[in-house]
Amino acid sequence: MEKLTSIHNQHVKNWKKLQTKKYRRQTGTYLLDGWHLVNEAIQGGIHILQLVGTEEQLTAHPDLREDADDVYEVTEEVMQHITDTVTPQGIVAVVPLPNSHEVPDMDTLKGGWLFLDRVQDPGNVGTMIRTADAAGFTGVVVSQRSADIYSPKVVRSMQGSQFHVRLYEGDLSKWVNDFKQINAPVYGTQLNPQAKSFRDVNPGETFALIMGNEGQGMSEQLLKQTTDNLYIPMQGRAESLNVAVSAGILMFQLNKNL
């Protein structure tokens, strides 16, 4: 076990750079911050490349060292430097970055899927992935203009759900066409009188739901490609719902028969 005390150490600089998408892609790794995420990774059989902790935390949990290739003890100053949380828990792990750009076999696209069209708030993206996990969805696909699914804020919001659902990034237009080729319905979301109430559809075993940008909604191109576009009837006077709240309502409703 190596002890590091300076924020100018090269390892520390590299961990700090994992807050950037460019360096995550360059190294094929990302950072898990906090006990919950580290434990979720271990329970999910994720390879721990580097375990980094303060003396207090590593001493309190010596068993964790067995699950990591390399272990580093750092000061609280270093821990504060490499994380973007106000009060770090004193433990982080560097793990492999999954290949989210691979094209899956169409035969594996079973169950409910969530597509995110240009959803840019990291908290919304992470919350919707976590909710998809809770609702029993198989996977989530984010468009290239959405928040990066392995950024620190999205990772914190997912709370380990990235280990339970399949995550991809790609061209949603192609994904929609792929689903339609296997006769799986794809539902958009739209505040429009011509849209259907979410209570009036029965998607069957395999389907996809698209949630759009926080301010602009879904793109016109995708709205034209969908099987149906859905809306949520509201009894109150609010004009709209937060996109993550809307996604939660729709996912649990559409997946109720699975």
MIDOSE-1310 file (N, C-alpha, C; in nm, 2 decimals, decimal comma, always signed):
residues 258
mekl	+0,09/-0,12/+0,00/+0,00/+0,00/+0,00/+0,09/+0,12/+0,00; +0,06/+0,22/-0,09/+0,14/+0,34/-0,10/+0,06/+0,45/-0,03; +0,14/+0,54/+0,04/+0,09/+0,65/+0,11/+0,12/+0,78/+0,03; +0,01/+0,86/+0,00/+0,03/+0,98/-0,07/-0,02/+1,10/+0,01
tsih	+0,06/+1,21/+0,01/+0,02/+1,32/+0,10/+0,02/+1,45/+0,02; +0,06/+1,45/-0,11/+0,07/+1,58/-0,19/-0,03/+1,57/-0,30; -0,10/+1,69/-0,32/-0,19/+1,70/-0,44/-0,12/+1,71/-0,57; +0,01/+1,72/-0,56/+0,10/+1,73/-0,68/+0,15/+1,60/-0,73
nqhv	+0,12/+1,49/-0,65/+0,16/+1,36/-0,69/+0,09/+1,32/-0,82; +0,15/+1,25/-0,91/+0,10/+1,22/-1,04/-0,03/+1,13/-1,03; -0,03/+1,04/-0,94/-0,16/+0,96/-0,92/-0,27/+1,05/-0,88; -0,25/+1,15/-0,79/-0,35/+1,24/-0,75/-0,40/+1,32/-0,86
knwk	-0,31/+1,37/-0,94/-0,34/+1,45/-1,06/-0,43/+1,37/-1,16; -0,40/+1,24/-1,17/-0,47/+1,16/-1,26/-0,62/+1,13/-1,21; -0,63/+1,11/-1,08/-0,76/+1,09/-1,02/-0,85/+1,22/-1,03; -0,78/+1,33/-1,02/-0,85/+1,46/-1,03/-0,90/+1,47/-1,18
klqt	-0,82/+1,43/-1,27/-0,86/+1,44/-1,41/-0,98/+1,35/-1,45; -1,01/+1,25/-1,37/-1,12/+1,16/-1,40/-1,25/+1,24/-1,38; -1,25/+1,36/-1,34/-1,37/+1,44/-1,34/-1,41/+1,49/-1,48; -1,32/+1,47/-1,57/-1,34/+1,52/-1,71/-1,37/+1,40/-1,80
kkyr	-1,46/+1,42/-1,89/-1,50/+1,32/-1,99/-1,39/+1,28/-2,08; -1,31/+1,37/-2,12/-1,19/+1,34/-2,21/-1,10/+1,24/-2,14; -1,06/+1,26/-2,01/-0,97/+1,17/-1,95/-1,03/+1,04/-1,92; -1,16/+1,04/-1,89/-1,23/+0,91/-1,86/-1,22/+0,83/-1,99
rqtg	-1,25/+0,89/-2,10/-1,24/+0,81/-2,23/-1,10/+0,77/-2,27; -1,01/+0,86/-2,24/-0,87/+0,83/-2,27/-0,81/+0,71/-2,19; -0,85/+0,70/-2,06/-0,80/+0,60/-1,97/-0,89/+0,48/-1,97; -1,01/+0,49/-2,01/-1,11/+0,38/-2,00/-1,15/+0,35/-1,85
tyll	-1,15/+0,45/-1,77/-1,18/+0,44/-1,63/-1,27/+0,55/-1,58; -1,33/+0,53/-1,46/-1,40/+0,64/-1,40/-1,40/+0,62/-1,25; -1,44/+0,72/-1,17/-1,43/+0,72/-1,03/-1,56/+0,70/-0,96; -1,56/+0,61/-0,86/-1,67/+0,59/-0,77/-1,64/+0,66/-0,63
dgwh	-1,73/+0,75/-0,59/-1,70/+0,83/-0,47/-1,80/+0,79/-0,36; -1,74/+0,73/-0,25/-1,83/+0,70/-0,13/-1,85/+0,55/-0,11; -1,89/+0,51/+0,01/-1,90/+0,37/+0,05/-2,01/+0,30/-0,03; -2,12/+0,37/-0,05/-2,23/+0,30/-0,11/-2,19/+0,25/-0,25
lvne	-2,13/+0,34/-0,33/-2,10/+0,31/-0,47/-1,98/+0,20/-0,47; -1,89/+0,22/-0,38/-1,78/+0,12/-0,38/-1,83/-0,02/-0,35; -1,92/-0,03/-0,25/-1,98/-0,16/-0,21/-2,07/-0,21/-0,32; -2,14/-0,13/-0,39/-2,23/-0,17/-0,50/-2,14/-0,24/-0,61
aiqg	-2,03/-0,17/-0,64/-1,94/-0,22/-0,74/-1,88/-0,36/-0,70; -1,84/-0,37/-0,57/-1,78/-0,50/-0,53/-1,89/-0,61/-0,53; -2,01/-0,58/-0,49/-2,12/-0,68/-0,49/-2,15/-0,72/-0,63; -2,14/-0,62/-0,72/-2,17/-0,65/-0,86/-2,05/-0,72/-0,94
gihi	-1,95/-0,75/-0,87/-1,83/-0,82/-0,93/-1,75/-0,73/-1,02; -1,76/-0,59/-1,00/-1,68/-0,50/-1,08/-1,53/-0,50/-1,04; -1,45/-0,50/-1,13/-1,30/-0,50/-1,11/-1,26/-0,37/-1,05; -1,20/-0,37/-0,93/-1,15/-0,25/-0,86/-1,01/-0,23/-0,90
lqlv	-0,98/-0,14/-0,99/-0,84/-0,11/-1,03/-0,76/-0,05/-0,92; -0,81/+0,05/-0,86/-0,74/+0,13/-0,75/-0,84/+0,16/-0,64; -0,81/+0,14/-0,52/-0,89/+0,18/-0,40/-0,81/+0,29/-0,33; -0,87/+0,40/-0,31/-0,81/+0,51/-0,25/-0,89/+0,55/-0,12
gtee	-0,82/+0,56/-0,01/-0,89/+0,60/+0,11/-0,80/+0,67/+0,21; -0,87/+0,73/+0,31/-0,79/+0,79/+0,42/-0,75/+0,68/+0,51; -0,65/+0,71/+0,60/-0,60/+0,61/+0,70/-0,72/+0,55/+0,78; -0,81/+0,64/+0,83/-0,92/+0,60/+0,91/-1,01/+0,50/+0,84
qlta	-1,05/+0,53/+0,71/-1,14/+0,44/+0,64/-1,07/+0,31/+0,60; -0,95/+0,31/+0,56/-0,88/+0,19/+0,52/-0,86/+0,10/+0,64; -0,83/+0,16/+0,76/-0,81/+0,08/+0,88/-0,94/+0,02/+0,93; -1,05/+0,09/+0,91/-1,18/+0,04/+0,96/-1,23/-0,07/+0,87
hpdl	-1,19/-0,08/+0,74/-1,24/-0,17/+0,65/-1,12/-0,24/+0,57; -1,04/-0,32/+0,64/-0,92/-0,38/+0,58/-0,96/-0,49/+0,48; -1,08/-0,54/+0,49/-1,12/-0,65/+0,39/-1,13/-0,59/+0,25; -1,16/-0,46/+0,23/-1,17/-0,41/+0,10/-1,04/-0,41/+0,02
reda	-0,93/-0,42/+0,09/-0,81/-0,42/+0,02/-0,79/-0,54/-0,07; -0,86/-0,65/-0,03/-0,85/-0,78/-0,11/-0,91/-0,77/-0,24; -1,01/-0,67/-0,26/-1,08/-0,66/-0,39/-1,02/-0,57/-0,49; -0,90/-0,50/-0,45/-0,84/-0,40/-0,54/-0,71/-0,44/-0,59
ddvy	-0,67/-0,41/-0,71/-0,54/-0,43/-0,76/-0,43/-0,35/-0,68; -0,46/-0,22/-0,66/-0,37/-0,14/-0,59/-0,45/-0,05/-0,49; -0,38/-0,03/-0,37/-0,45/+0,05/-0,26/-0,36/+0,16/-0,23; -0,42/+0,28/-0,21/-0,35/+0,40/-0,18/-0,41/+0,47/-0,05
evte	-0,32/+0,50/+0,04/-0,37/+0,58/+0,16/-0,34/+0,73/+0,13; -0,44/+0,81/+0,15/-0,42/+0,95/+0,12/-0,47/+1,04/+0,24; -0,43/+1,16/+0,24/-0,47/+1,26/+0,34/-0,61/+1,31/+0,31; -0,68/+1,37/+0,40/-0,81/+1,42/+0,38/-0,80/+1,54/+0,28
evmq	-0,69/+1,61/+0,28/-0,67/+1,71/+0,18/-0,67/+1,66/+0,04; -0,60/+1,55/+0,02/-0,59/+1,48/-0,11/-0,73/+1,43/-0,15; -0,80/+1,37/-0,06/-0,93/+1,32/-0,08/-1,03/+1,43/-0,13; -1,02/+1,54/-0,06/-1,10/+1,66/-0,10/-1,07/+1,71/-0,24
hitd	-0,94/+1,70/-0,27/-0,90/+1,74/-0,40/-0,95/+1,66/-0,52; -0,95/+1,53/-0,50/-0,99/+1,44/-0,61/-1,14/+1,42/-0,63; -1,22/+1,46/-0,53/-1,36/+1,44/-0,54/-1,43/+1,58/-0,55; -1,55/+1,58/-0,60/-1,62/+1,71/-0,61/-1,73/+1,72/-0,51
tvtp	-1,73/+1,64/-0,41/-1,83/+1,65/-0,30/-1,78/+1,74/-0,19; -1,87/+1,80/-0,12/-1,84/+1,90/-0,01/-1,77/+1,82/+0,10; -1,83/+1,71/+0,14/-1,78/+1,63/+0,25/-1,75/+1,49/+0,21; -1,64/+1,46/+0,15/-1,60/+1,32/+0,11/-1,61/+1,22/+0,22
qgiv	-1,65/+1,10/+0,19/-1,66/+0,99/+0,29/-1,53/+0,93/+0,32; -1,42/+0,97/+0,24/-1,29/+0,91/+0,27/-1,26/+0,79/+0,19; -1,34/+0,75/+0,09/-1,31/+0,63/+0,01/-1,35/+0,65/-0,13; -1,27/+0,62/-0,23/-1,31/+0,62/-0,37/-1,24/+0,50/-0,44
avvp	-1,29/+0,47/-0,55/-1,24/+0,35/-0,63/-1,23/+0,39/-0,78; -1,13/+0,35/-0,84/-1,12/+0,36/-0,99/-1,16/+0,23/-1,05; -1,26/+0,23/-1,14/-1,31/+0,11/-1,20/-1,31/+0,13/-1,35; -1,32/+0,02/-1,43/-1,32/+0,02/-1,57/-1,45/+0,10/-1,62
lpns	-1,43/+0,18/-1,73/-1,54/+0,24/-1,79/-1,60/+0,15/-1,90; -1,73/+0,11/-1,88/-1,79/+0,02/-1,97/-1,79/+0,08/-2,12; -1,80/-0,01/-2,21/-1,81/+0,03/-2,35/-1,96/+0,06/-2,38; -2,00/+0,19/-2,36/-2,14/+0,22/-2,38/-2,17/+0,25/-2,53
hevp	-2,07/+0,24/-2,62/-2,10/+0,27/-2,76/-2,12/+0,14/-2,84; -2,10/+0,03/-2,78/-2,12/-0,10/-2,85/-2,27/-0,11/-2,90; -2,28/-0,19/-3,01/-2,42/-0,21/-3,06/-2,46/-0,35/-3,02; -2,56/-0,36/-2,94/-2,61/-0,49/-2,89/-2,68/-0,57/-2,99
dmdt	-2,68/-0,70/-2,97/-2,76/-0,79/-3,06/-2,90/-0,76/-3,04; -2,98/-0,75/-3,15/-3,12/-0,72/-3,14/-3,20/-0,82/-3,06; -3,15/-0,95/-3,05/-3,22/-1,05/-2,98/-3,21/-1,03/-2,83; -3,12/-0,94/-2,78/-3,11/-0,91/-2,64/-3,19/-0,79/-2,59
lkgg	-3,26/-0,73/-2,69/-3,34/-0,60/-2,65/-3,48/-0,64/-2,60; -3,48/-0,71/-2,49/-3,60/-0,75/-2,43/-3,64/-0,66/-2,31; -3,77/-0,65/-2,28/-3,81/-0,57/-2,16/-3,83/-0,42/-2,20; -3,83/-0,34/-2,09/-3,85/-0,20/-2,10/-3,72/-0,12/-2,12
wlfl	-3,72/-0,03/-2,21/-3,60/+0,05/-2,23/-3,64/+0,20/-2,22; -3,54/+0,28/-2,17/-3,56/+0,43/-2,16/-3,46/+0,49/-2,25; -3,51/+0,58/-2,34/-3,42/+0,66/-2,42/-3,43/+0,81/-2,38; -3,31/+0,87/-2,36/-3,30/+1,01/-2,32/-3,25/+1,09/-2,43
drvq	-3,34/+1,18/-2,48/-3,31/+1,27/-2,59/-3,26/+1,41/-2,54; -3,13/+1,43/-2,54/-3,07/+1,56/-2,51/-3,11/+1,61/-2,37; -3,12/+1,51/-2,27/-3,14/+1,55/-2,13/-3,00/+1,59/-2,08; -2,99/+1,72/-2,04/-2,86/+1,77/-2,01/-2,83/+1,79/-1,86
dpgn	-2,93/+1,79/-1,77/-2,90/+1,80/-1,63/-2,85/+1,67/-1,57; -2,73/+1,66/-1,52/-2,68/+1,54/-1,47/-2,77/+1,47/-1,36; -2,83/+1,56/-1,27/-2,92/+1,50/-1,17/-3,04/+1,43/-1,23; -3,09/+1,49/-1,34/-3,21/+1,43/-1,40/-3,17/+1,30/-1,47
vgtm	-3,05/+1,29/-1,54/-3,01/+1,17/-1,60/-2,99/+1,06/-1,50; -2,91/+1,09/-1,40/-2,89/+0,99/-1,29/-3,01/+0,94/-1,23; -3,10/+1,03/-1,20/-3,23/+1,00/-1,13/-3,31/+0,91/-1,22; -3,32/+0,94/-1,35/-3,40/+0,85/-1,44/-3,34/+0,71/-1,46
irta	-3,21/+0,70/-1,46/-3,14/+0,57/-1,47/-3,17/+0,49/-1,34; -3,16/+0,56/-1,23/-3,20/+0,49/-1,10/-3,34/+0,45/-1,10; -3,43/+0,53/-1,15/-3,57/+0,50/-1,15/-3,60/+0,39/-1,25; -3,53/+0,39/-1,36/-3,55/+0,28/-1,46/-3,51/+0,14/-1,39
daag	-3,40/+0,15/-1,31/-3,36/+0,03/-1,23/-3,47/-0,01/-1,14; -3,53/+0,08/-1,07/-3,64/+0,05/-0,97/-3,76/+0,00/-1,04; -3,79/+0,05/-1,16/-3,91/+0,01/-1,23/-3,89/-0,12/-1,31; -3,77/-0,18/-1,30/-3,75/-0,31/-1,37/-3,72/-0,30/-1,51
ftgv	-3,67/-0,18/-1,56/-3,63/-0,17/-1,70/-3,50/-0,24/-1,72; -3,48/-0,29/-1,85/-3,36/-0,36/-1,89/-3,25/-0,26/-1,91; -3,27/-0,15/-1,98/-3,16/-0,06/-2,01/-3,20/+0,08/-2,04; -3,10/+0,16/-2,05/-3,12/+0,31/-2,08/-3,02/+0,34/-2,19
vvsq	-3,07/+0,42/-2,29/-2,99/+0,47/-2,40/-2,99/+0,62/-2,40; -2,88/+0,69/-2,39/-2,87/+0,83/-2,39/-2,82/+0,88/-2,52; -2,87/+0,99/-2,57/-2,82/+1,05/-2,70/-2,69/+1,12/-2,67; -2,61/+1,15/-2,77/-2,48/+1,20/-2,76/-2,48/+1,35/-2,70
rsad	-2,59/+1,41/-2,71/-2,60/+1,55/-2,65/-2,66/+1,55/-2,51; -2,67/+1,44/-2,45/-2,72/+1,43/-2,31/-2,60/+1,44/-2,22; -2,62/+1,45/-2,09/-2,51/+1,45/-1,99/-2,44/+1,32/-2,00; -2,31/+1,33/-1,98/-2,23/+1,21/-1,98/-2,27/+1,11/-1,86
iysp	-2,30/+0,99/-1,89/-2,35/+0,90/-1,79/-2,25/+0,86/-1,68; -2,12/+0,89/-1,71/-2,02/+0,85/-1,61/-1,95/+0,97/-1,55; -2,01/+1,09/-1,57/-1,96/+1,21/-1,50/-1,99/+1,19/-1,35; -1,91/+1,26/-1,26/-1,93/+1,24/-1,12/-2,07/+1,27/-1,07
kvvr	-2,14/+1,37/-1,12/-2,27/+1,41/-1,07/-2,38/+1,30/-1,11; -2,36/+1,25/-1,24/-2,45/+1,14/-1,28/-2,43/+1,02/-1,20; -2,30/+0,98/-1,18/-2,27/+0,86/-1,11/-2,33/+0,87/-0,96; -2,32/+0,98/-0,90/-2,37/+1,00/-0,77/-2,52/+0,98/-0,77
smqg	-2,59/+1,04/-0,87/-2,74/+1,03/-0,88/-2,78/+0,89/-0,91; -2,70/+0,81/-0,99/-2,74/+0,68/-1,02/-2,74/+0,59/-0,90; -2,66/+0,62/-0,80/-2,65/+0,54/-0,67/-2,62/+0,39/-0,70; -2,54/+0,36/-0,80/-2,51/+0,22/-0,82/-2,59/+0,15/-0,92
sqfh	-2,70/+0,22/-0,98/-2,79/+0,15/-1,07/-2,72/+0,12/-1,20; -2,60/+0,18/-1,23/-2,53/+0,15/-1,35/-2,48/+0,00/-1,35; -2,48/-0,06/-1,23/-2,44/-0,20/-1,22/-2,56/-0,30/-1,24; -2,68/-0,24/-1,25/-2,80/-0,32/-1,25/-2,87/-0,32/-1,38
vrly	-2,85/-0,21/-1,46/-2,92/-0,19/-1,59/-2,81/-0,17/-1,70; -2,85/-0,20/-1,82/-2,76/-0,19/-1,93/-2,76/-0,04/-1,98; -2,64/+0,02/-2,00/-2,64/+0,16/-2,04/-2,56/+0,17/-2,17; -2,62/+0,25/-2,26/-2,56/+0,28/-2,39/-2,57/+0,43/-2,43
egdl	-2,48/+0,47/-2,51/-2,49/+0,60/-2,58/-2,50/+0,58/-2,73; -2,58/+0,66/-2,80/-2,59/+0,64/-2,94/-2,69/+0,73/-3,01; -2,72/+0,70/-3,13/-2,81/+0,77/-3,22/-2,95/+0,71/-3,19; -3,03/+0,79/-3,12/-3,17/+0,74/-3,08/-3,25/+0,71/-3,20
skwv	-3,23/+0,78/-3,31/-3,31/+0,76/-3,43/-3,29/+0,61/-3,48; -3,17/+0,57/-3,48/-3,13/+0,43/-3,52/-3,19/+0,33/-3,42; -3,18/+0,36/-3,29/-3,24/+0,28/-3,19/-3,39/+0,26/-3,20; -3,46/+0,37/-3,23/-3,60/+0,36/-3,26/-3,63/+0,27/-3,37
ndfk	-3,56/+0,29/-3,48/-3,58/+0,20/-3,60/-3,55/+0,05/-3,57; -3,45/+0,03/-3,49/-3,42/-0,11/-3,45/-3,53/-0,17/-3,37; -3,59/-0,10/-3,28/-3,70/-0,15/-3,20/-3,82/-0,17/-3,29; -3,85/-0,09/-3,38/-3,96/-0,10/-3,47/-3,94/-0,22/-3,56
qina	-3,82/-0,26/-3,60/-3,79/-0,37/-3,68/-3,83/-0,50/-3,61; -3,82/-0,50/-3,48/-3,86/-0,62/-3,41/-4,01/-0,61/-3,35; -4,08/-0,51/-3,41/-4,22/-0,49/-3,37/-4,24/-0,45/-3,23; -4,14/-0,38/-3,17/-4,15/-0,33/-3,03/-4,20/-0,19/-3,04
pvyg	-4,30/-0,15/-2,97/-4,35/-0,01/-2,97/-4,25/+0,09/-2,91; -4,24/+0,21/-2,96/-4,16/+0,31/-2,90/-4,25/+0,43/-2,87; -4,26/+0,47/-2,75/-4,34/+0,58/-2,70/-4,27/+0,71/-2,68; -4,31/+0,82/-2,74/-4,26/+0,95/-2,71/-4,34/+1,01/-2,60
tqln	-4,29/+1,13/-2,56/-4,37/+1,21/-2,46/-4,38/+1,35/-2,52; -4,51/+1,40/-2,51/-4,54/+1,53/-2,57/-4,66/+1,60/-2,51; -4,65/+1,73/-2,48/-4,76/+1,80/-2,43/-4,84/+1,85/-2,55; -4,93/+1,76/-2,60/-5,01/+1,79/-2,72/-5,14/+1,72/-2,72
pqak	-5,25/+1,79/-2,76/-5,38/+1,73/-2,76/-5,39/+1,60/-2,84; -5,31/+1,59/-2,94/-5,31/+1,47/-3,02/-5,24/+1,35/-2,96; -5,17/+1,37/-2,85/-5,10/+1,26/-2,78/-5,20/+1,18/-2,70; -5,16/+1,06/-2,67/-5,24/+0,96/-2,60/-5,22/+0,97/-2,45
sfrd	-5,32/+0,95/-2,37/-5,30/+0,94/-2,22/-5,21/+0,82/-2,20; -5,12/+0,83/-2,10/-5,03/+0,72/-2,07/-5,11/+0,60/-2,02; -5,23/+0,62/-1,97/-5,31/+0,51/-1,92/-5,38/+0,43/-2,03; -5,37/+0,47/-2,15/-5,44/+0,41/-2,26/-5,36/+0,32/-2,35
vnpg	-5,24/+0,29/-2,30/-5,15/+0,20/-2,39/-5,11/+0,08/-2,31; -5,09/-0,03/-2,38/-5,05/-0,16/-2,33/-4,93/-0,20/-2,41; -4,81/-0,17/-2,37/-4,69/-0,19/-2,45/-4,65/-0,33/-2,48; -4,69/-0,43/-2,40/-4,64/-0,56/-2,42/-4,50/-0,59/-2,35
etfa	-4,44/-0,69/-2,39/-4,31/-0,74/-2,32/-4,19/-0,65/-2,35; -4,18/-0,60/-2,47/-4,06/-0,52/-2,51/-4,11/-0,39/-2,57; -4,05/-0,28/-2,52/-4,09/-0,15/-2,57/-3,98/-0,05/-2,52; -4,00/+0,08/-2,58/-3,91/+0,19/-2,53/-3,99/+0,31/-2,51
limg	-3,94/+0,39/-2,42/-4,00/+0,52/-2,38/-3,89/+0,63/-2,40; -3,93/+0,73/-2,47/-3,83/+0,84/-2,49/-3,87/+0,96/-2,40; -3,78/+1,02/-2,33/-3,79/+1,14/-2,26/-3,70/+1,25/-2,32; -3,76/+1,37/-2,34/-3,69/+1,47/-2,41/-3,62/+1,58/-2,32
negq	-3,56/+1,67/-2,39/-3,48/+1,78/-2,32/-3,57/+1,86/-2,22; -3,51/+1,90/-2,11/-3,58/+1,97/-2,01/-3,66/+2,09/-2,05; -3,61/+2,17/-2,15/-3,68/+2,28/-2,19/-3,75/+2,27/-2,32; -3,70/+2,19/-2,41/-3,75/+2,18/-2,55/-3,82/+2,05/-2,58
gmse	-3,82/+1,96/-2,49/-3,89/+1,83/-2,51/-3,81/+1,75/-2,62; -3,88/+1,65/-2,68/-3,83/+1,57/-2,78/-3,80/+1,64/-2,91; -3,71/+1,59/-2,99/-3,69/+1,65/-3,12/-3,80/+1,61/-3,21; -3,82/+1,70/-3,31/-3,93/+1,68/-3,40/-3,91/+1,55/-3,48
qllk	-3,79/+1,52/-3,51/-3,76/+1,39/-3,59/-3,80/+1,27/-3,51; -3,77/+1,27/-3,38/-3,80/+1,15/-3,30/-3,95/+1,14/-3,28; -4,02/+1,26/-3,27/-4,17/+1,26/-3,25/-4,24/+1,19/-3,37; -4,18/+1,21/-3,49/-4,24/+1,15/-3,61/-4,21/+1,00/-3,62
qttd	-4,11/+0,95/-3,55/-4,07/+0,81/-3,56/-4,14/+0,72/-3,47; -4,20/+0,78/-3,36/-4,26/+0,70/-3,25/-4,38/+0,62/-3,29; -4,41/+0,52/-3,22/-4,54/+0,44/-3,24/-4,66/+0,53/-3,19; -4,64/+0,59/-3,07/-4,74/+0,68/-3,02/-4,66/+0,78/-2,93
nlyi	-4,72/+0,90/-2,91/-4,67/+1,00/-2,82/-4,77/+1,01/-2,70; -4,71/+1,01/-2,58/-4,79/+1,00/-2,46/-4,79/+1,14/-2,38; -4,90/+1,16/-2,30/-4,89/+1,27/-2,21/-4,95/+1,22/-2,08; -4,92/+1,30/-1,97/-4,98/+1,27/-1,84/-5,09/+1,37/-1,80
pmqg	-5,21/+1,32/-1,79/-5,32/+1,42/-1,76/-5,29/+1,47/-1,62; -5,31/+1,60/-1,60/-5,28/+1,66/-1,47/-5,41/+1,73/-1,42; -5,45/+1,71/-1,29/-5,57/+1,76/-1,23/-5,54/+1,90/-1,18; -5,42/+1,93/-1,14/-5,39/+2,06/-1,08/-5,36/+2,17/-1,19
raes	-5,30/+2,28/-1,15/-5,28/+2,39/-1,24/-5,14/+2,41/-1,28; -5,05/+2,31/-1,24/-4,91/+2,32/-1,29/-4,91/+2,29/-1,44; -4,82/+2,37/-1,51/-4,82/+2,35/-1,66/-4,74/+2,23/-1,70; -4,65/+2,19/-1,62/-4,56/+2,07/-1,66/-4,50/+2,01/-1,53
lnva	-4,44/+1,89/-1,55/-4,37/+1,82/-1,45/-4,22/+1,82/-1,48; -4,14/+1,81/-1,38/-3,99/+1,78/-1,40/-3,98/+1,65/-1,49; -3,88/+1,65/-1,58/-3,87/+1,54/-1,67/-3,84/+1,41/-1,59; -3,77/+1,41/-1,48/-3,74/+1,29/-1,41/-3,87/+1,24/-1,34
vsag	-3,95/+1,33/-1,29/-4,07/+1,29/-1,22/-4,17/+1,23/-1,33; -4,18/+1,29/-1,44/-4,26/+1,24/-1,55/-4,21/+1,10/-1,59; -4,08/+1,08/-1,61/-4,03/+0,95/-1,65/-4,06/+0,85/-1,54; -4,06/+0,88/-1,42/-4,09/+0,78/-1,31/-4,23/+0,73/-1,32
ilmf	-4,33/+0,83/-1,34/-4,47/+0,79/-1,35/-4,49/+0,70/-1,47; -4,43/+0,74/-1,59/-4,45/+0,66/-1,71/-4,38/+0,52/-1,70; -4,27/+0,52/-1,65/-4,20/+0,39/-1,64/-4,27/+0,29/-1,56; -4,32/+0,33/-1,44/-4,39/+0,23/-1,35/-4,52/+0,19/-1,42
qlnk	-4,59/+0,29/-1,49/-4,71/+0,25/-1,55/-4,69/+0,16/-1,67; -4,60/+0,19/-1,75/-4,58/+0,10/-1,87/-4,52/-0,03/-1,84; -4,45/-0,04/-1,73/-4,38/-0,17/-1,69/-4,47/-0,25/-1,59; -4,59/-0,21/-1,57/-4,67/-0,27/-1,46/-4,70/-0,41/-1,49
nl	-4,71/-0,45/-1,62/-4,75/-0,59/-1,65/-4,63/-0,68/-1,67; -4,51/-0,63/-1,66/-4,39/-0,72/-1,68/-4,36/-0,80/-1,56
